[in-house]
Amino acid sequence: MFSTAHPMLDASTQANKPTTDVDLSVTSLTAGITTVEKYEDEMGLKQPTKANLLVVAVDNWNVAEELLGSEFKPFVANNEINALMKRDMSFFIWHYLTDVDAWFILAEKAAHKLKFFWRVRMGALRRGNDFDTTNLKHLQRMRFSVGNSHWMGTYGSSGG
């Protein structure tokens, strides 16, 4: 899904990840946002896309908070304004990311092709006592499918 060489119809390529994976920083996030917002479709037509969600691992929550919530540019000595703060972008901590350096940008819902389908929605919680052990048992069931149909609207790095 993340590649530096997604093929276009005119034989060129387009990337949705940096050439060399990098850690989350002002520079890498700015480059990622710029890449997402300059996407073109397979025919080379501009696709107006707004990056609006940063997805990080638990280990990067503080970096994401500093990048998107600081009035001044983080990690620099002078008081430059933080342009990222004005982007109306939020972040999401994904607790199931196994790579602590990984981070991703998602465009608005209408612009990315990530899929989530409920097969069986979560039902009511059922519980009862186990007759043999006198333990209280709980049962709740759900089924769903996830996937993607296109890379457009996503950007990611596995960190440096």
Phi, psi and omega in degrees: 000323179256123185210158174265001186218060172285126185287144175248165181293333180272017178074003173274180179230164178222145184249150170230031172204158178291157179302316174242126181302137185229155175289160179290125179205177178301312183295314183291321178293319177299316178296320179295315179298316179299318179298313181300318185279356176251013181301146173236152176283183185298337181267001178090011178274136181299138177246100181299111185230133178249121175287126182223001179220128175256126180250125183228162173281166181305322183294342183252013182301320183290324177294316179298318179297317180292320181293318186263346185243354181277139178292323180251157183301125182287154173071017175233155185279329183269162186271063175281147178291152178265099182295334181294330181295331182274003184279353183055046182248141178244172176232158183228129177270116180261106186290347183261005175289126181271338177267113187291340180267349185292145175209152186219152174242134174242140174282175178302158188308319183290343186259346177253160186246031174283142186239146173216121181237128172280125172268312174225118179291157181300124181274184179292148178288124176250146178212159180190166180270138173280121185299321185284323185251352186060022175277147175275126180249146178238144179222129174213139187228144173205157175221141178206165177233146177228158178170195177212154178246354179193156181276342185303138178090006178233156176206141181202160176217142177271011177088168185267000000 
